[in-house]
Amino acid sequence: MAREKVLNLVLEYRKTLPKTGTRKLYEYLEPKLMEINIKMGRDAINDLLRLRGMLIKKTKRYFITTDSKHFFYKSPNLLTDLKITHSEQVFVSDITYIKTDSGHAYLALVTDAYSRKIMGWNLQDNMKVSMVKEALSMAHKNCTFNHKNIIHHSDRGIQYCCPDYSQYAQNKGFILSTTQQYDPYENAIAERINGILKYEFALKNTIKSVEIAQKMVKEAVALYNNQRMHWSLDLKKPQEVHLQYNQHENKNYKRVKVTTLAL
């Protein structure tokens, strides 16, 4: 039966990306349905998933990990009206929390703003400066095209503004940029990546230990970078867009503003 074949394809795809919604599923399913001569549009697939209780529910939760009440120097926001045209032009950084049986752990992420590729990460049971330094070190090592003059954008958290971190970043050739107020839209890409990893890759659940959480993050980052499609990338994946560097002019990509949440 056609419906059962469609559902089997959906279940197969969601084995690795369980939180994929109908619109992205349809992009994956359309060529496969044509191969087996099944005519079913996106709306029909959406109705089928609703009937079977398989629609993805959107959930929002917030937990503040930013301590901006400090007297360290805060760099200006260099992303205001900046046109991002290629990979490794701007890295955005942020910290989110992960629940474990022994309490909160914290995940530092560094993401390329153009390709949405996660360049570096580190997860620890504390929010010490060493955690964000390790994430930035990984991102620096993972650079393919340019190691100098990359804009490093973050919120005004004490970890990013303290001299230990700012000097470390500048010594690696990064140009510092920070948000000017506590507004998620000033660091929207980083905030959105946090949510994707937590709500699409099961990191919002309470995990048994930090060690298990670290393994889960490693697997989630690999899937996110190499398999997850993004609307802002014309339904391409971060790794493939990242490697194209600045060839988007020849591909007619419709790039979006840096503050977009369309991922």
Sequence and secondary structure as in RCSB ss.txt:
>XXXX:A:sequence
MAREKVLNLVLEYRKTLPKTGTRKLYEYLEPKLMEINIKMGRDAINDLLRLRGMLIKKTKRYFITTDSKHFFYKS
PNLLTDLKITHSEQVFVSDITYIKTDSGHAYLALVTDAYSRKIMGWNLQDNMKVSMVKEALSMAHKNCTFNHKNI
IHHSDRGIQYCCPDYSQYAQNKGFILSTTQQYDPYENAIAERINGILKYEFALKNTIKSVEIAQKMVKEAVALYN
NQRMHWSLDLKKPQEVHLQYNQHENKNYKRVKVTTLAL
>XXXX:A:secstr
 HHHHHHHHHHHHTTT TT  HHHHHHHHHHHHHHTT    HHHHHHHHHHTT                S S   
  TTTT    STTSEEEEEEEEEEETTEEEEEEEEEETTT  EEEEEEESS  HHHHHHHHHHHHHT SS  SS 
EEEE S HHHHSHHHHHHHHHTT EEEE SSS GGGGHHHHHHHHHHHHHSSTTS BS HHHHHHHHHHHHHHHH
HH  BGGGTTB HHHHHHTTTTHHHHT     TT    
